[in-house]
Amino acid sequence: MIYLNAGNLWTDEYLDKVIELNMNHDKTKVKSLFGSISKLTPTARSSDRIPYLEWGQIDKYVAKAKESSIAIRYTLNASCFGSIQDFKHLWDTRLKKDIEELHAIGVHEWTVTSPLLLGLLRVMFPTDFIEVSTIAEVSNAEEATRWMMLGADGVNISTGINRDFGEISRIGSILDVSILANEACLYKCPFRRECYNLSSHDSQRSEELFGFYPFRLCNEMRILNPVEWLKSRIVLPQWLPIYQEKSSVNWFKIAYRTHPIEVALPMLEAYMNMEYHGNLCDLWPTISKLGDTPEPRETTNIPCDKLKDFLVAWYKGDLCDKRICGTSCRYCDIAYERTQW
């Protein structure tokens, strides 16, 4: 069985669709929905991009999901809490109480980026499932061991090692591994840390402030050089069984929680079907228009059918370990050119 941790839209319509999809699939199941509530707890998404619910609504939603064996995995994944004094004040005045309330209504799974927060949660809830966010960039077994000793049960590995099957297996011997499948951020992205920090401090999406930094810049790079889509560590739906076979990973994270249901469901269905034949760009949840730049699917078409053997080079060897991307190695460049024939 392959298990999916899917983005949570926090609507009854969405939850009903997820439950229906689970009933119609035997080899894949959505076992958890990840996300957070706007203006309630620190998170890696600005408040204008995620929904707000009253406590009573949260309670009913969690209970409904639990009835269908779907856990709510709450994301406390802000990459920065400000100063230690800021965090202590937040913890004492509101955050601890809100977390206790979430736990009381049935939230027993958590995703965190901060080791401090991990430690606090582990003391509060000794038997809850706590995983490390992909934002923490855990990329090797040594780092995984450190997090395990702090109390983590699982880890969303750094997207940078999504195709390093050897390292994934080593980390999997220490913690339960989850792979963020449809993450198409630039490979070795220079903006990634700052991007998450800005969102964690609730930066609004403003054209007036530095031209929609950094989203416009990263999307312009992909428009100018579409091979970046293949260099990014996105995992296609049809590759899930390969990962399960080659690295014993059973869990995959599917992102789209800041998007409407008409955008989210086709992505989820593709991964539940473990098959997709359309444009690779359709699998990536974008920030709408990315600062007045076009949507990726409007400028780029990379047919997934033409990537049938693309992954083989990674699980058979060390494709990216000893060469420089784009210079001594042009594997992705050649593969992209072939998709355009």
Helices and strands as residue ranges (DSSP letters): E 2-7, H 12-23, E 28-35, G 47-49, H 55-67, E 71-76, H 84-90, I 91-95, H 96-104, E 109-112, H 115-124, E 129-132, G 134-136, H 141-150, E 154-156, G 159-161, H 165-172, E 176-180, H 192-200, H 215-224, H 228-231, G 237-239, H 240-247, E 251-254, H 261-273, G 280-283, G 288-290, H 296-299, G 304-307, H 312-315, H 331-339
